[in-house]
């Protein structure tokens, strides 16, 4: 499709005593699309590495490196959320 794609390994840890399920999303660049798991279920104390890719249309990448944000929100609709910033490598300067 001509999009620019970067791969990531997200490390997620459930520090609670309860099982948790989260929705994963990405933002920070218009048109960014998450490829891979969008729902993450973790047991109490479980740690998991989750491989995902982010695909972006080339017209949305205006510099060689842009910040993107990965966000985890509970599936049950709670207000809790986790946001981590990473880098998206796009077009060369």
N, CA, C and O atoms as a MOPAC input file, in Angstrom:
PM7 MOZYME 1SCF
protein

 N      0.81900 1    -1.20100 1     0.00000 1
 C      0.00000 1     0.00000 1     0.00000 1
 C      0.86000 1     1.26200 1     0.00000 1
 O      0.33000 1     2.36700 1    -0.11500 1
 N      2.17200 1     1.11400 1     0.12600 1
 C      3.04900 1     2.26800 1     0.09800 1
 C      3.24500 1     2.95400 1     1.43100 1
 O      3.92000 1     3.98200 1     1.49400 1
 N      2.67000 1     2.41400 1     2.51300 1
 C      2.84100 1     3.01000 1     3.83700 1
 C      4.22700 1     2.72000 1     4.39500 1
 O      4.90800 1     1.79500 1     3.95200 1
 N      4.62800 1     3.51000 1     5.35800 1
 C      5.87400 1     3.29500 1     6.08400 1
 C      5.51500 1     2.51900 1     7.34400 1
 O      4.57600 1     2.88100 1     8.05200 1
 N      6.26200 1     1.45100 1     7.62500 1
 C      5.93800 1     0.58200 1     8.74700 1
 C      7.15100 1     0.40100 1     9.65500 1
 O      8.26100 1     0.15700 1     9.18200 1
 N      6.92600 1     0.52400 1    10.97000 1
 C      7.95600 1     0.27500 1    11.97700 1
 C      7.45300 1    -0.83100 1    12.89400 1
 O      6.25500 1    -0.92300 1    13.16200 1
 N      8.37300 1    -1.67800 1    13.38000 1
 C      8.02600 1    -2.76900 1    14.29900 1
 C      8.49800 1    -2.44500 1    15.71000 1
 O      9.52500 1    -1.79300 1    15.90200 1
 N      7.73200 1    -2.91200 1    16.69400 1
 C      8.01200 1    -2.64800 1    18.11100 1
 C      7.75500 1    -3.91000 1    18.91600 1
 O      6.96900 1    -4.76700 1    18.51200 1
 N      8.42100 1    -4.01700 1    20.05400 1
 C      8.11000 1    -5.03800 1    21.05000 1
 C      7.72000 1    -4.30600 1    22.31800 1
 O      8.55300 1    -3.65500 1    22.94800 1
 N      6.44600 1    -4.41300 1    22.69500 1
 C      5.94100 1    -3.75200 1    23.89600 1
 C      6.04700 1    -4.72000 1    25.06300 1
 O      5.64100 1    -5.87700 1    24.95800 1
 N      6.58900 1    -4.24800 1    26.16500 1
 C      6.71500 1    -5.06400 1    27.36900 1
 C      5.67500 1    -4.59000 1    28.36700 1
 O      5.71300 1    -3.45200 1    28.83600 1
 N      4.73800 1    -5.48900 1    28.68500 1
 C      3.60500 1    -5.13900 1    29.54000 1
 C      3.65100 1    -6.01900 1    30.78800 1
 O      3.84500 1    -7.23100 1    30.70300 1
 N      3.47000 1    -5.38800 1    31.94400 1
 C      3.49000 1    -6.08500 1    33.22500 1
 C      2.23600 1    -5.73300 1    34.01000 1
 O      1.91800 1    -4.55700 1    34.18900 1
 N      1.52700 1    -6.74800 1    34.47600 1
 C      0.36400 1    -6.54800 1    35.33000 1
 C      0.83000 1    -6.67300 1    36.77800 1
 O      1.03700 1    -7.78300 1    37.27000 1
 N      0.99500 1    -5.54600 1    37.46000 1
 C      1.48500 1    -5.54500 1    38.83400 1
 C      0.38500 1    -5.78500 1    39.86300 1
 O      0.66100 1    -5.85900 1    41.06000 1
 N     -0.85500 1    -5.90700 1    39.40600 1
 C     -1.96100 1    -6.07700 1    40.34700 1
 C     -2.11500 1    -7.54100 1    40.75500 1
 O     -1.45800 1    -8.42800 1    40.20900 1
 N     -2.98600 1    -7.76900 1    41.71500 1
 C     -3.29900 1    -9.11400 1    42.19800 1
 C     -4.45400 1    -9.74100 1    41.42100 1
 O     -4.86500 1   -10.86400 1    41.71200 1
 N     -4.97600 1    -9.01000 1    40.43000 1
 C     -6.12800 1    -9.46700 1    39.65000 1
 C     -5.76300 1    -9.62800 1    38.17700 1
 O     -4.84000 1    -8.98400 1    37.67800 1
 N     -6.49700 1   -10.49100 1    37.49700 1
 C     -6.35500 1   -10.58800 1    36.04900 1
 C     -6.85700 1    -9.28400 1    35.43600 1
 O     -7.82200 1    -8.69900 1    35.92600 1
 N     -6.21000 1    -8.82800 1    34.37100 1
 C     -6.58600 1    -7.58100 1    33.70500 1
 C     -6.60100 1    -7.78100 1    32.20200 1
 O     -5.81300 1    -8.55200 1    31.65400 1
 N     -7.50800 1    -7.07300 1    31.54400 1
 C     -7.55900 1    -7.04700 1    30.07800 1
 C     -7.50900 1    -5.59200 1    29.63100 1
 O     -8.19200 1    -4.74000 1    30.19900 1
 N     -6.70300 1    -5.31100 1    28.61400 1
 C     -6.49300 1    -3.94900 1    28.13300 1
 C     -6.68600 1    -3.87700 1    26.63100 1
 O     -6.52600 1    -4.86900 1    25.92000 1
 N     -7.03500 1    -2.67800 1    26.15600 1
 C     -7.05500 1    -2.36400 1    24.72800 1
 C     -5.81200 1    -1.53600 1    24.42500 1
 O     -5.49000 1    -0.59400 1    25.14900 1
 N     -5.13000 1    -1.88900 1    23.37100 1
 C     -3.91700 1    -1.20700 1    22.94900 1
 C     -4.23700 1    -0.33800 1    21.74900 1
 O     -4.92100 1    -0.77300 1    20.82200 1
 N     -3.74100 1     0.89700 1    21.76600 1
 C     -3.91700 1     1.78800 1    20.61900 1
 C     -2.64900 1     2.60900 1    20.42400 1
 O     -1.76500 1     2.63000 1    21.28000 1
 N     -2.57800 1     3.28400 1    19.27900 1
 C     -1.42100 1     4.11900 1    18.96700 1
 C     -1.92000 1     5.47100 1    18.47400 1
 O     -2.96900 1     5.55900 1    17.83600 1
 N     -1.16800 1     6.51900 1    18.77300 1
 C     -1.51400 1     7.86500 1    18.33800 1
 C     -0.26000 1     8.70100 1    18.17500 1
 O      0.85600 1     8.22300 1    18.38000 1
 N     -0.45900 1     9.94500 1    17.80500 1
 C      0.66300 1    10.86200 1    17.66300 1
 C      0.97700 1    11.23200 1    16.23100 1
 O      1.58100 1    12.27300 1    15.97300 1
 N      0.57000 1    10.38300 1    15.29300 1
 C      0.72700 1    10.67100 1    13.87100 1
 C     -0.61600 1    10.37200 1    13.21200 1
 O     -1.17200 1     9.28500 1    13.37500 1
 N     -1.12400 1    11.33600 1    12.47300 1
 C     -2.40700 1    11.14600 1    11.80800 1
 C     -2.33900 1     9.97000 1    10.83500 1
 O     -1.40400 1     9.85900 1    10.04300 1
 N     -3.32100 1     9.11600 1    10.90600 1
 C     -3.38300 1     7.96800 1    10.02000 1
 C     -2.60800 1     6.76400 1    10.49500 1
 O     -2.56000 1     5.75100 1     9.79700 1
 N     -1.98700 1     6.84700 1    11.68800 1
 C     -1.23200 1     5.70900 1    12.21100 1
 C     -2.18100 1     4.54400 1    12.47300 1
 O     -3.26100 1     4.72600 1    13.03400 1
 N     -1.77200 1     3.35600 1    12.06300 1
 C     -2.58800 1     2.16000 1    12.20900 1
 C     -1.77600 1     1.09000 1    12.92500 1
 O     -0.65500 1     0.77400 1    12.52700 1
 N     -2.35700 1     0.53600 1    13.98600 1
 C     -1.70400 1    -0.52600 1    14.74800 1
 C     -1.95200 1    -1.86000 1    14.05400 1
 O     -3.09100 1    -2.20900 1    13.74400 1
 N     -0.88100 1    -2.59600 1    13.81500 1
 C     -0.97900 1    -3.91500 1    13.18900 1
 C     -0.53400 1    -4.93500 1    14.23100 1
 O      0.60900 1    -4.91700 1    14.68600 1
 N     -1.43800 1    -5.81200 1    14.59700 1
 C     -1.12700 1    -6.82200 1    15.61200 1
 C     -2.20400 1    -6.82500 1    16.67500 1
 O     -3.32800 1    -6.38100 1    16.43700 1
 N     -1.86300 1    -7.31700 1    17.82400 1
 C     -2.80500 1    -7.46200 1    18.92800 1
 C     -3.31700 1    -6.11800 1    19.40900 1
 O     -2.52700 1    -5.21900 1    19.69900 1
 N     -4.63200 1    -5.97300 1    19.49800 1
 C     -5.22400 1    -4.75400 1    20.04000 1
 C     -5.83100 1    -4.99800 1    21.42200 1
 O     -6.22500 1    -4.05400 1    22.10600 1
 N     -5.90500 1    -6.26600 1    21.82900 1
 C     -6.43100 1    -6.61300 1    23.15300 1
 C     -5.39200 1    -7.47500 1    23.84900 1
 O     -4.89300 1    -8.44700 1    23.28300 1
 N     -5.07000 1    -7.10500 1    25.09300 1
 C     -4.05400 1    -7.79500 1    25.86900 1
 C     -4.67000 1    -8.24700 1    27.18300 1
 O     -5.17900 1    -7.42400 1    27.94300 1
 N     -4.63000 1    -9.53800 1    27.45800 1
 C     -5.11800 1   -10.07300 1    28.72800 1
 C     -3.92500 1   -10.62600 1    29.50300 1
 O     -3.14600 1   -11.42600 1    28.98500 1
 N     -3.79900 1   -10.18400 1    30.75700 1
 C     -2.67700 1   -10.60400 1    31.60100 1
 C     -3.18600 1   -11.12400 1    32.93300 1
 O     -4.08900 1   -10.54400 1    33.53500 1
 N     -2.60300 1   -12.21400 1    33.38400 1
 C     -2.90200 1   -12.71500 1    34.71300 1
 C     -2.21100 1   -11.86300 1    35.76200 1
 O     -1.35600 1   -11.04000 1    35.43500 1
 N     -2.57600 1   -12.05600 1    37.01100 1
 C     -1.95300 1   -11.32200 1    38.12500 1
 C     -0.44100 1   -11.56300 1    38.11200 1
 O      0.01100 1   -12.70800 1    38.10600 1
 N      0.33300 1   -10.47700 1    38.10700 1
 C      1.79000 1   -10.56800 1    38.12000 1
 C      2.42100 1   -11.00500 1    36.80900 1
 O      3.64000 1   -11.17100 1    36.74900 1
 N      1.64600 1   -11.19300 1    35.77200 1
 C      2.17600 1   -11.67200 1    34.49300 1
 C      2.86500 1   -10.56000 1    33.71100 1
 O      2.42000 1    -9.41200 1    33.71100 1
 N      3.96100 1   -10.92200 1    33.04600 1
 C      4.71500 1   -10.02000 1    32.16100 1
 C      4.71800 1   -10.64700 1    30.77500 1
 O      4.90500 1   -11.85500 1    30.62400 1
 N      4.50600 1    -9.80400 1    29.76200 1
 C      4.47300 1   -10.32700 1    28.40300 1
 C      5.10100 1    -9.33800 1    27.43800 1
 O      4.97000 1    -8.12500 1    27.59900 1
 N      5.78800 1    -9.87400 1    26.42600 1
 C      6.30900 1    -9.06100 1    25.32900 1
 C      5.35100 1    -9.22500 1    24.15200 1
 O      5.02200 1   -10.34200 1    23.75300 1
 N      4.90800 1    -8.09000 1    23.60300 1
 C      3.89900 1    -8.10300 1    22.55200 1
 C      4.47500 1    -7.45500 1    21.29200 1
 O      4.75100 1    -6.25500 1    21.28900 1
 N      4.66000 1    -8.23100 1    20.22700 1
 C      5.15300 1    -7.65200 1    18.97400 1
 C      4.00700 1    -6.97300 1    18.21600 1
 O      2.94600 1    -7.56500 1    18.01900 1
 N      4.23200 1    -5.74100 1    17.80100 1
 C      3.25500 1    -5.00300 1    16.99000 1
 C      4.01300 1    -4.20400 1    15.93900 1
 O      5.22600 1    -4.01900 1    16.03400 1
 N      3.28400 1    -3.73600 1    14.94300 1
 C      3.82800 1    -2.81100 1    13.95000 1
 C      2.90200 1    -1.61000 1    13.86200 1
 O      1.71300 1    -1.69900 1    14.16700 1
 N      3.46400 1    -0.49300 1    13.44200 1
 C      2.68300 1     0.71600 1    13.20700 1
 C      2.90300 1     1.11200 1    11.75100 1
 O      4.03600 1     1.24600 1    11.29100 1
 N      1.79600 1     1.29500 1    11.04000 1
 C      1.82700 1     1.67100 1     9.63200 1
 C      1.29100 1     3.08900 1     9.48900 1
 O      0.24900 1     3.43000 1    10.05000 1
 N      2.01600 1     3.91300 1     8.73000 1
 C      1.65600 1     5.32300 1     8.57000 1
 C      1.74600 1     5.69000 1     7.08600 1
 O      2.70500 1     5.30800 1     6.41600 1
 N      0.75000 1     6.43200 1     6.56200 1
 C      0.85200 1     6.89700 1     5.18000 1
 C      2.05100 1     7.84900 1     5.04100 1
 O      2.28100 1     8.66500 1     5.93300 1
 N      2.80500 1     7.76600 1     3.96200 1
 C      4.00600 1     8.60000 1     3.82500 1
 C      3.72400 1    10.09800 1     3.89100 1
 O      4.58500 1    10.86100 1     4.32800 1
 N      2.53400 1    10.53600 1     3.46600 1
 C      2.22400 1    11.96600 1     3.51000 1
 C      2.03800 1    12.49000 1     4.93300 1
 O      2.02700 1    13.70200 1     5.14500 1
 N      1.89000 1    11.58500 1     5.92000 1
 C      1.73500 1    12.00100 1     7.32000 1
 C      3.08000 1    12.11300 1     8.03400 1
 O      3.15000 1    12.60100 1     9.16200 1
 N      4.14900 1    11.66100 1     7.37500 1
 C      5.48500 1    11.68700 1     7.99000 1
 C      6.25200 1    12.85800 1     7.39000 1
 O      6.67500 1    12.80700 1     6.23500 1
 N      6.42800 1    13.92100 1     8.18600 1
 C      7.04900 1    15.14300 1     7.69300 1
 C      8.50100 1    15.30300 1     8.13200 1
 O      9.14700 1    16.29400 1     7.79400 1
 N      9.01700 1    14.32400 1     8.88800 1
 C     10.42200 1    14.35900 1     9.30800 1
 C     10.90800 1    12.92800 1     9.44800 1
 O     10.11500 1    11.98700 1     9.40500 1
 N     12.21300 1    12.76600 1     9.61500 1
 C     12.77300 1    11.41900 1     9.66100 1
 C     12.39400 1    10.67000 1    10.93400 1
 O     12.33000 1     9.44100 1    10.92500 1
 N     12.13900 1    11.38900 1    12.03800 1
 C     11.76100 1    10.75100 1    13.30000 1
 C     10.61200 1    11.52400 1    13.92500 1
 O     10.66800 1    12.74900 1    14.03500 1
 N      9.57200 1    10.81300 1    14.33300 1
 C      8.41400 1    11.42900 1    14.98400 1
 C      8.09300 1    10.66900 1    16.26100 1
 O      8.33300 1     9.46500 1    16.35300 1
 N      7.55200 1    11.37000 1    17.23700 1
 C      7.06600 1    10.71500 1    18.44600 1
 C      5.71800 1    10.07000 1    18.17100 1
 O      4.87500 1    10.63800 1    17.47700 1
 N      5.52400 1     8.87000 1    18.72500 1
 C      4.21400 1     8.22600 1    18.72500 1
 C      3.91400 1     7.81000 1    20.15900 1
 O      4.81300 1     7.72400 1    20.99600 1
 N      2.63500 1     7.55400 1    20.43100 1
 C      2.22300 1     7.16300 1    21.78000 1
 C      1.45000 1     5.84800 1    21.72100 1
 O      0.47300 1     5.71400 1    20.98500 1
 N      1.91300 1     4.88100 1    22.51500 1
 C      1.16300 1     3.65900 1    22.71700 1
 C      0.33700 1     3.83700 1    23.98000 1
 O      0.83400 1     4.34100 1    24.98800 1
 N     -0.91800 1     3.42400 1    23.92600 1
 C     -1.80600 1     3.59200 1    25.07000 1
 C     -2.50000 1     2.27800 1    25.40400 1
 O     -3.00600 1     1.58600 1    24.52000 1
 N     -2.51700 1     1.94200 1    26.70100 1
 C     -3.26800 1     0.80200 1    27.21000 1
 C     -4.40100 1     1.33400 1    28.07100 1
 O     -4.17700 1     2.15000 1    28.96500 1
 N     -5.62300 1     0.87000 1    27.80300 1
 C     -6.80200 1     1.22600 1    28.60800 1
 C     -7.51100 1    -0.06000 1    29.00000 1
 O     -7.56700 1    -1.00200 1    28.21000 1
 N     -8.05500 1    -0.10700 1    30.21800 1
 C     -8.76800 1    -1.31600 1    30.63700 1
 C     -9.99400 1    -1.58000 1    29.76000 1
 O    -10.71700 1    -0.65400 1    29.39300 1
 N    -10.21700 1    -2.84000 1    29.43500 1
 C    -11.37400 1    -3.23700 1    28.64100 1
 C    -12.65300 1    -2.95100 1    29.41000 1
 O    -13.68200 1    -2.64600 1    28.80800 1
 N    -12.60100 1    -3.04700 1    30.74300 1
 C    -13.81100 1    -2.85700 1    31.56200 1
 C    -14.26000 1    -1.40200 1    31.64300 1
 O    -15.24900 1    -1.10200 1    32.31200 1
 N    -13.54600 1    -0.48800 1    30.96900 1
 C    -13.98000 1     0.90500 1    30.90900 1
 C    -13.50300 1     1.78800 1    32.04300 1
 O    -13.95700 1     2.92700 1    32.15000 1
 N    -12.62000 1     1.32000 1    32.88100 1
 C    -12.09600 1     2.15600 1    33.96400 1
 C    -11.32400 1     3.35000 1    33.43700 1
 O    -10.97000 1     3.40200 1    32.25900 1
 N    -11.06300 1     4.31700 1    34.32100 1
 C    -10.35100 1     5.53800 1    33.93800 1
 C     -8.84200 1     5.34600 1    33.82700 1
 O     -8.14400 1     6.19500 1    33.27300 1
 N     -8.35000 1     4.25100 1    34.34400 1
 C     -6.92100 1     3.97100 1    34.34000 1
 C     -6.41000 1     3.87300 1    32.90000 1
 O     -7.07600 1     3.29800 1    32.03900 1
 N     -5.23800 1     4.43300 1    32.64600 1
 C     -4.60700 1     4.26900 1    31.33900 1
 C     -3.10700 1     4.43800 1    31.48200 1
 O     -2.61900 1     5.12200 1    32.38200 1
 N     -2.40100 1     3.80700 1    30.58600 1
 C     -0.94000 1     3.87500 1    30.56700 1
 C     -0.54900 1     4.36800 1    29.18700 1
 O     -0.99100 1     3.82100 1    28.17600 1
 N      0.28300 1     5.40600 1    29.14200 1
 C      0.74400 1     5.96100 1    27.86800 1
 C      2.26900 1     5.95300 1    27.87200 1
 O      2.89800 1     6.44500 1    28.80900 1
 N      2.84800 1     5.39900 1    26.83300 1
 C      4.30000 1     5.38500 1    26.65900 1
 C      4.63800 1     5.96900 1    25.29700 1
 O      4.01300 1     5.63900 1    24.28900 1
 N      5.62600 1     6.83400 1    25.28700 1
 C      6.08400 1     7.45900 1    24.04100 1
 C      7.22800 1     6.66300 1    23.44400 1
 O      8.09000 1     6.15300 1    24.16000 1
 N      7.22400 1     6.56300 1    22.13100 1
 C      8.30600 1     5.92100 1    21.40100 1
 C      8.60000 1     6.74700 1    20.15700 1
 O      8.01800 1     7.81700 1    19.97700 1
 N      9.47100 1     6.28200 1    19.32000 1
 C      9.85700 1     6.99800 1    18.10600 1
 C      9.42400 1     6.20100 1    16.87800 1
 O      9.52100 1     4.97500 1    16.84200 1
 N      8.94400 1     6.93200 1    15.87800 1
 C      8.60900 1     6.34800 1    14.58800 1
 C      9.60500 1     6.90800 1    13.58800 1
 O      9.71600 1     8.12300 1    13.42500 1
 N     10.33100 1     6.01400 1    12.91600 1
 C     11.31800 1     6.42700 1    11.92700 1
 C     10.66400 1     6.42600 1    10.55800 1
 O     10.12700 1     5.41200 1    10.11300 1
 N     10.71500 1     7.56400 1     9.90100 1
 C     10.02800 1     7.71300 1     8.62000 1
 C     10.97100 1     7.96300 1     7.48400 1
 O     11.94600 1     7.23600 1     7.29100 1
 N     10.67800 1     8.98900 1     6.73500 1
 C     11.46300 1     9.33400 1     5.55400 1
 C     12.81800 1     9.89100 1     5.93300 1
 O     12.92700 1    10.63400 1     6.90800 1
 N     13.84800 1     9.55100 1     5.18800 1
 C     15.18100 1    10.12600 1     5.47700 1
 C     15.19100 1    11.62300 1     5.18000 1
 O     14.48300 1    12.09600 1     4.29100 1
 N     16.01300 1    12.36900 1     5.94600 1
 C     16.13500 1    13.81500 1     5.72200 1
 C     16.76300 1    14.11900 1     4.38100 1
 O     16.94000 1    15.28700 1     4.03300 1

